């Protein structure tokens, strides 16, 4: 946590190398599991904790800010909304969408560069899409 909080670490390979210099050996699988347990996400600026080092909640990016920073393309698909981001941008964007608390959203799934927004109907998807487009103006 000290490493990712103090400097930009952009890949798990880079983090493994820096930990090895500190005489700590870890596997990629261990890092992935630890990131999940510690709530660390990859952002455009590198890996960052979702919570502060002392355990207090770090503020999630507001949706308008996250959309402007990470959103590259919006692709509607029936009741789904596919949000394309640069590599590493999907998790912080999905966290901002989730934090917004839209009642029309059943859930989100984030990969590395894609967020899938799931709504119960086409009309709910259209409402969410319209709100996101308004936030980009």
C-alpha positions in Angstrom: 0.0 0.0 0.0 2.9 2.4 0.7 4.3 1.8 -2.8 1.0 2.4 -4.7 0.2 5.4 -2.4 3.5 7.1 -2.9 4.2 6.6 -6.6 2.6 5.7 -9.9 2.6 2.0 -10.3 1.1 1.2 -13.7 1.3 -2.6 -13.9 1.4 -5.6 -11.7 4.8 -6.6 -13.3 6.2 -3.2 -12.2 4.9 -3.7 -8.6 6.3 -7.2 -8.5 9.7 -5.9 -9.6 9.7 -3.1 -6.9 8.6 -5.6 -4.2 11.5 -7.9 -5.3 13.9 -5.0 -4.7 12.5 -4.9 -1.1 13.2 -8.7 -0.8 9.5 -9.5 -1.1 8.5 -12.2 -3.6 4.9 -12.4 -4.8 3.1 -14.0 -7.7 0.8 -12.2 -10.1 -2.1 -14.3 -8.7 -1.3 -13.1 -5.2 -1.2 -9.5 -6.3 -4.6 -9.8 -8.0 -6.1 -11.4 -4.9 -4.5 -8.8 -2.6 -5.7 -5.9 -4.8 -9.3 -7.3 -4.6 -9.0 -7.7 -0.8 -7.5 -4.3 -0.3 -9.9 -2.6 -2.7 -7.2 -1.4 -5.1 -8.2 -0.4 -8.6 -6.3 0.4 -11.7 -6.8 4.0 -12.9 -5.4 6.0 -15.7 -2.7 7.2 -13.2 -1.9 3.7 -12.0 -3.1 1.5 -9.2 -4.9 3.4 -6.4 -6.7 2.3 -3.2 -10.5 2.8 -3.1 -10.1 3.4 0.6 -7.4 5.6 2.3 -4.3 4.0 3.8 -5.7 4.6 7.4 -9.0 2.9 6.5 -11.1 5.9 6.0 -13.1 6.0 2.7 -11.5 7.9 -0.1 -13.9 9.9 -2.1 -15.0 8.3 -5.3 -14.9 10.4 -8.3 -18.2 12.2 -9.1 -19.9 10.7 -12.1 -19.5 13.9 -14.2 -15.8 14.0 -13.5 -15.3 10.2 -14.1 -17.2 10.4 -17.4 -15.1 13.3 -18.6 -11.9 11.6 -17.6 -12.6 8.0 -18.7 -15.4 7.7 -21.2 -14.5 7.3 -24.8 -17.7 5.9 -26.3 -21.2 4.9 -25.3 -22.9 1.9 -27.1 -26.5 1.1 -26.3 -27.6 -2.5 -26.7 -31.2 -3.2 -25.8 -31.4 -2.8 -22.0 -27.6 -2.6 -21.7 -25.3 0.3 -21.9 -21.6 -0.4 -22.9 -19.2 2.3 -21.8 -15.7 2.2 -23.5 -12.7 3.6 -21.6 -9.0 3.7 -22.0 -7.2 0.7 -20.5 -7.6 0.8 -16.7 -10.5 3.3 -16.8 -13.4 0.9 -16.4 -13.2 0.2 -12.7 -13.1 3.9 -11.5 -15.9 4.7 -14.0 -18.0 1.8 -12.8 -17.4 2.8 -9.1 -18.6 6.4 -10.0 -21.7 5.0 -11.8 -22.5 2.8 -8.8 -22.0 5.6 -6.3 -24.5 7.8 -8.2 -27.2 5.4 -7.2 -29.4 5.6 -10.3 -32.6 3.6 -9.5 -32.8 2.5 -13.1 -29.5 0.6 -12.9 -29.6 -3.0 -11.8 -25.8 -3.3 -11.7 -22.5 -2.7 -13.4 -19.7 -5.0 -14.5 -16.2 -3.5 -15.1 -13.4 -5.1 -17.1 -10.2 -3.2 -18.0 -11.6 -0.9 -20.7 -15.3 -1.7 -20.7 -18.2 -1.1 -18.3 -21.4 -2.9 -18.8 -24.4 -1.0 -17.3 -27.4 -3.3 -16.8 -30.9 -1.9 -16.6 -34.2 -3.7 -16.5 -35.6 -2.2 -19.7 -34.8 -0.3 -22.9 -36.5 2.8 -21.5 -34.5 2.6 -18.2 -31.3 2.3 -20.4 -32.4 5.3 -22.4 -32.9 7.4 -19.2 -29.5 6.5 -17.9 -27.9 7.2 -21.2 -29.6 10.6 -21.4 -28.4 11.5 -17.9 -24.8 10.6 -18.7 -24.9 12.6 -21.9 -26.2 15.6 -20.0 -23.4 15.3 -17.5 -20.9 15.5 -20.3 -22.2 18.9 -21.5 
